[in-house]
Amino acid sequence: MLAGMKFGGMELVGLIVAVSFAAGLNVYATVATLGLLAHAGVLDLPSGLQLISSWWVIAASGALFAVEFFADKIPAFDLFWNALHTFVRVPVAALIAYGATAQLSPEKQLLAALAGGVIALAAHGGKTAARVAVTPSPEPVSNIALSTGEDALAIFLTWFATQHPIMAATIVAAFLIMIVVAIRWVVQALKNLFRGAEDELAAASSKKLNAV
């Protein structure tokens, strides 16, 4: 898939994993980076992804990336923006994975598309959860720093996956583990919060009954 390099099965898997994760963070930056790398001769796109190398697609992705660059850094609005992009990042990641495996059987293409969509959803979910955590902060610096880091990570992972796909996939695996742990921690914290609220309500009700 890459110019000057022959991709085996593991390299292709690594590329799909890393690019899908990057798309889950910022799909416009990912698509624009892939297109620019193709024009630079770094990346030889398969037939299923030739559209990405079109200057029209690159320009559109760049323009939308510029819009997201600012929209994603506005506290509270970024939550709405990210919720809306659930229906953009995940499907596009699945399509990229599907196009990247054009040389494989239809069954394997569908499996790759499903894996790409799931990985993008995990990245998108982790991004949204992190944004929910920092949004209550009274200063906008947290949102700006977090969003800038996500943009940089998406671009870096996309490029790095074209050079070292297996290492890029290893980095993504570490991020996925962190996301799973963080989600479990958040779920447990919410359970404890609701359990504490129930206990307080029960205690208040008990006091009222005793007072009567």
C-alpha positions as a LaTeX table, in Angstrom:
\begin{tabular}{lrrr}
\hline
Residue & $x$ (\AA) & $y$ (\AA) & $z$ (\AA) \\
\hline
Met1 & 0.00 & 0.00 & 0.00 \\
Leu2 & 2.92 & 2.32 & 0.54 \\
Ala3 & 5.25 & 3.53 & $-2.18$ \\
Gly4 & 8.50 & 1.58 & $-2.03$ \\
Met5 & 7.19 & $-0.82$ & 0.60 \\
Lys6 & 5.43 & $-4.15$ & 0.43 \\
Phe7 & 2.70 & $-4.61$ & 2.97 \\
Gly8 & 2.03 & $-7.94$ & 4.60 \\
Gly9 & $-1.06$ & $-8.76$ & 6.58 \\
Met10 & 0.16 & $-7.33$ & 9.88 \\
Glu11 & 1.32 & $-4.06$ & 8.31 \\
Leu12 & $-2.07$ & $-3.56$ & 6.68 \\
Val13 & $-3.82$ & $-4.30$ & 9.96 \\
Gly14 & $-1.56$ & $-1.83$ & 11.74 \\
Leu15 & $-2.29$ & 0.86 & 9.18 \\
Ile16 & $-6.06$ & 0.37 & 9.44 \\
Val17 & $-5.97$ & 0.40 & 13.25 \\
Ala18 & $-3.93$ & 3.61 & 13.46 \\
Val19 & $-5.77$ & 5.51 & 10.73 \\
Ser20 & $-9.18$ & 4.48 & 12.11 \\
Phe21 & $-8.21$ & 5.75 & 15.56 \\
Ala22 & $-6.96$ & 9.00 & 14.05 \\
Ala23 & $-10.24$ & 9.41 & 12.16 \\
Gly24 & $-12.11$ & 8.95 & 15.43 \\
Leu25 & $-10.20$ & 11.94 & 16.82 \\
Asn26 & $-10.33$ & 14.21 & 13.77 \\
Val27 & $-11.58$ & 12.73 & 10.52 \\
Tyr28 & $-10.92$ & 15.85 & 8.44 \\
Ala29 & $-7.27$ & 16.07 & 9.52 \\
Thr30 & $-6.86$ & 12.35 & 8.82 \\
Val31 & $-8.32$ & 12.49 & 5.30 \\
Ala32 & $-6.39$ & 15.64 & 4.40 \\
Thr33 & $-3.14$ & 14.13 & 5.69 \\
Leu34 & $-3.66$ & 10.92 & 3.70 \\
Gly35 & $-4.33$ & 12.94 & 0.55 \\
Leu36 & $-1.28$ & 15.15 & 1.01 \\
Leu37 & 0.95 & 12.15 & 1.73 \\
Ala38 & $-0.30$ & 10.54 & $-1.49$ \\
His39 & 0.59 & 13.67 & $-3.49$ \\
Ala40 & 4.00 & 13.81 & $-1.81$ \\
Gly41 & 4.73 & 10.29 & $-3.01$ \\
Val42 & 4.93 & 8.93 & 0.52 \\
Leu43 & 1.72 & 6.94 & 0.23 \\
Asp44 & 0.52 & 4.87 & $-2.71$ \\
Leu45 & $-3.24$ & 4.74 & $-2.20$ \\
Pro46 & $-5.10$ & 1.62 & $-3.36$ \\
Ser47 & $-7.82$ & 1.93 & $-5.99$ \\
Gly48 & $-10.50$ & 2.03 & $-3.32$ \\
Leu49 & $-9.02$ & 5.19 & $-1.80$ \\
Gln50 & $-7.89$ & 7.12 & $-4.89$ \\
Leu51 & $-10.65$ & 9.66 & $-4.29$ \\
Ile52 & $-8.81$ & 10.86 & $-1.17$ \\
Ser53 & $-5.92$ & 12.10 & $-3.33$ \\
Ser54 & $-8.23$ & 14.45 & $-5.23$ \\
Trp55 & $-7.39$ & 18.10 & $-4.58$ \\
Trp56 & $-11.12$ & 18.74 & $-4.19$ \\
Val57 & $-11.31$ & 16.23 & $-1.34$ \\
Ile58 & $-8.11$ & 17.57 & 0.22 \\
Ala59 & $-9.35$ & 21.16 & $-0.02$ \\
Ala60 & $-12.76$ & 20.27 & 1.43 \\
Ser61 & $-11.16$ & 18.29 & 4.26 \\
Gly62 & $-8.74$ & 21.13 & 4.96 \\
Ala63 & $-11.56$ & 23.67 & 5.08 \\
Leu64 & $-13.64$ & 21.50 & 7.41 \\
Phe65 & $-10.58$ & 20.88 & 9.56 \\
Ala66 & $-10.16$ & 24.66 & 9.89 \\
Val67 & $-13.80$ & 24.96 & 11.00 \\
Glu68 & $-13.40$ & 22.10 & 13.49 \\
Phe69 & $-10.13$ & 23.55 & 14.75 \\
Phe70 & $-12.05$ & 26.51 & 16.19 \\
Ala71 & $-15.44$ & 24.89 & 16.88 \\
Asp72 & $-13.85$ & 22.08 & 18.88 \\
Lys73 & $-12.22$ & 24.54 & 21.27 \\
Ile74 & $-15.36$ & 26.31 & 22.45 \\
Pro75 & $-16.49$ & 24.96 & 25.86 \\
Ala76 & $-19.98$ & 23.42 & 25.82 \\
Phe77 & $-20.36$ & 23.88 & 22.05 \\
Asp78 & $-17.64$ & 21.29 & 21.53 \\
Leu79 & $-19.90$ & 18.69 & 23.16 \\
Phe80 & $-22.63$ & 19.36 & 20.58 \\
Trp81 & $-20.02$ & 19.36 & 17.80 \\
Asn82 & $-18.58$ & 16.02 & 18.89 \\
Ala83 & $-22.02$ & 14.45 & 19.32 \\
Leu84 & $-22.89$ & 15.50 & 15.76 \\
His85 & $-19.65$ & 14.05 & 14.41 \\
Thr86 & $-20.46$ & 10.60 & 15.73 \\
Phe87 & $-22.29$ & 10.23 & 12.41 \\
Val88 & $-19.24$ & 11.42 & 10.44 \\
Arg89 & $-16.09$ & 10.03 & 12.05 \\
Val90 & $-17.25$ & 6.44 & 12.50 \\
Pro91 & $-18.72$ & 5.89 & 8.99 \\
Val92 & $-15.75$ & 7.58 & 7.28 \\
Ala93 & $-13.28$ & 5.44 & 9.25 \\
Ala94 & $-15.22$ & 2.34 & 8.20 \\
Leu95 & $-15.14$ & 3.45 & 4.55 \\
Ile96 & $-11.39$ & 4.11 & 4.71 \\
Ala97 & $-10.80$ & 0.64 & 6.15 \\
Tyr98 & $-13.06$ & $-0.85$ & 3.47 \\
Gly99 & $-11.23$ & 0.96 & 0.67 \\
Ala100 & $-7.80$ & 0.09 & 2.07 \\
Thr101 & $-8.61$ & $-3.62$ & 1.78 \\
Ala102 & $-9.92$ & $-3.50$ & $-1.80$ \\
Gln103 & $-7.53$ & $-6.32$ & $-2.74$ \\
Leu104 & $-9.08$ & $-8.68$ & $-0.19$ \\
Ser105 & $-12.28$ & $-10.72$ & $-0.35$ \\
Pro106 & $-15.61$ & $-8.95$ & 0.28 \\
Glu107 & $-15.95$ & $-10.76$ & 3.62 \\
Lys108 & $-12.57$ & $-9.51$ & 4.81 \\
Gln109 & $-13.38$ & $-6.02$ & 3.55 \\
Leu110 & $-16.57$ & $-5.96$ & 5.62 \\
Leu111 & $-14.64$ & $-7.22$ & 8.64 \\
Ala112 & $-12.03$ & $-4.49$ & 8.15 \\
Ala113 & $-14.77$ & $-1.86$ & 7.82 \\
Leu114 & $-16.42$ & $-3.08$ & 11.02 \\
Ala115 & $-13.10$ & $-3.04$ & 12.88 \\
Gly116 & $-12.29$ & 0.43 & 11.57 \\
Gly117 & $-15.69$ & 1.74 & 12.66 \\
Val118 & $-15.40$ & 0.20 & 16.14 \\
Ile119 & $-11.90$ & 1.61 & 16.67 \\
Ala120 & $-13.01$ & 5.06 & 15.50 \\
Leu121 & $-16.01$ & 4.87 & 17.83 \\
Ala122 & $-13.72$ & 4.03 & 20.75 \\
Ala123 & $-11.45$ & 6.98 & 19.94 \\
His124 & $-14.45$ & 9.25 & 19.47 \\
Gly125 & $-15.95$ & 8.05 & 22.75 \\
Gly126 & $-12.71$ & 8.66 & 24.63 \\
Lys127 & $-12.44$ & 12.13 & 23.09 \\
Thr128 & $-16.02$ & 12.97 & 24.08 \\
Ala129 & $-15.59$ & 11.62 & 27.61 \\
Ala130 & $-12.44$ & 13.70 & 28.09 \\
Arg131 & $-14.27$ & 16.75 & 26.82 \\
Val132 & $-17.16$ & 16.18 & 29.23 \\
Ala133 & $-14.64$ & 15.98 & 32.07 \\
Val134 & $-12.93$ & 19.31 & 31.27 \\
Thr135 & $-15.95$ & 21.33 & 30.10 \\
Pro136 & $-17.07$ & 22.30 & 33.66 \\
Ser137 & $-13.69$ & 24.00 & 34.13 \\
Pro138 & $-14.26$ & 27.78 & 34.32 \\
Glu139 & $-11.31$ & 28.55 & 32.05 \\
Pro140 & $-11.12$ & 27.64 & 28.33 \\
Val141 & $-7.44$ & 26.66 & 28.42 \\
Ser142 & $-8.23$ & 23.01 & 29.19 \\
Asn143 & $-10.50$ & 22.66 & 26.16 \\
Ile144 & $-8.04$ & 24.41 & 23.86 \\
Ala145 & $-5.07$ & 22.33 & 25.03 \\
Leu146 & $-7.02$ & 19.07 & 24.82 \\
Ser147 & $-8.40$ & 19.82 & 21.35 \\
Thr148 & $-5.00$ & 20.91 & 20.02 \\
Gly149 & $-3.43$ & 17.72 & 21.36 \\
Glu150 & $-6.11$ & 15.60 & 19.69 \\
Asp151 & $-5.58$ & 17.35 & 16.35 \\
Ala152 & $-1.81$ & 16.88 & 16.57 \\
Leu153 & $-2.21$ & 13.22 & 17.56 \\
Ala154 & $-4.55$ & 12.52 & 14.62 \\
Ile155 & $-2.09$ & 14.01 & 12.12 \\
Phe156 & 0.93 & 12.32 & 13.73 \\
Leu157 & $-0.72$ & 8.89 & 13.87 \\
Thr158 & $-1.80$ & 9.12 & 10.24 \\
Trp159 & 1.72 & 9.96 & 9.11 \\
Phe160 & 3.42 & 7.54 & 11.51 \\
Ala161 & 1.17 & 4.70 & 10.33 \\
Thr162 & 2.50 & 5.13 & 6.80 \\
Gln163 & 6.07 & 4.71 & 8.08 \\
His164 & 5.75 & 2.28 & 10.97 \\
Pro165 & 2.26 & 0.72 & 10.88 \\
Ile166 & 2.86 & $-1.92$ & 13.55 \\
Met167 & 4.39 & 0.56 & 16.00 \\
Ala168 & 1.51 & 2.95 & 15.30 \\
Ala169 & $-0.99$ & 0.18 & 16.03 \\
Thr170 & 0.84 & $-0.56$ & 19.30 \\
Ile171 & 0.46 & 3.08 & 20.33 \\
Val172 & $-3.24$ & 2.90 & 19.50 \\
Ala173 & $-3.62$ & $-0.29$ & 21.52 \\
Ala174 & $-2.20$ & 1.53 & 24.54 \\
Phe175 & $-4.66$ & 4.39 & 24.03 \\
Leu176 & $-7.56$ & 1.93 & 23.69 \\
Ile177 & $-6.62$ & 0.28 & 26.99 \\
Met178 & $-6.49$ & 3.70 & 28.65 \\
Ile179 & $-9.92$ & 4.56 & 27.22 \\
Val180 & $-11.46$ & 1.31 & 28.47 \\
Val181 & $-9.99$ & 1.85 & 31.95 \\
Ala182 & $-11.17$ & 5.47 & 31.99 \\
Ile183 & $-14.69$ & 4.51 & 30.90 \\
Arg184 & $-14.90$ & 1.85 & 33.60 \\
Trp185 & $-13.72$ & 4.39 & 36.16 \\
Val186 & $-16.34$ & 6.90 & 35.02 \\
Val187 & $-19.10$ & 4.29 & 35.12 \\
Gln188 & $-18.08$ & 3.23 & 38.63 \\
Ala189 & $-17.92$ & 6.86 & 39.76 \\
Leu190 & $-21.43$ & 7.46 & 38.40 \\
Lys191 & $-22.72$ & 4.35 & 40.18 \\
Asn192 & $-21.20$ & 5.54 & 43.44 \\
Leu193 & $-22.72$ & 8.99 & 42.89 \\
Phe194 & $-26.21$ & 7.62 & 42.31 \\
Arg195 & $-25.83$ & 5.16 & 45.17 \\
Gly196 & $-24.86$ & 8.02 & 47.48 \\
Ala197 & $-27.84$ & 10.07 & 46.29 \\
Glu198 & $-30.18$ & 7.13 & 46.94 \\
Asp199 & $-28.76$ & 6.69 & 50.44 \\
Glu200 & $-29.28$ & 10.40 & 51.19 \\
Leu201 & $-32.88$ & 10.25 & 49.92 \\
Ala202 & $-33.55$ & 7.15 & 51.99 \\
Ala203 & $-32.09$ & 8.82 & 55.08 \\
Ala204 & $-34.17$ & 11.95 & 54.49 \\
Ser205 & $-37.33$ & 9.89 & 54.08 \\
Ser206 & $-36.54$ & 7.97 & 57.25 \\
Lys207 & $-36.13$ & 11.22 & 59.21 \\
Lys208 & $-39.48$ & 12.50 & 57.96 \\
Leu209 & $-41.23$ & 9.30 & 58.98 \\
Asn210 & $-39.64$ & 9.39 & 62.43 \\
Ala211 & $-40.66$ & 13.03 & 62.82 \\
Val212 & $-44.27$ & 12.11 & 62.05 \\
\hline
\end{tabular}
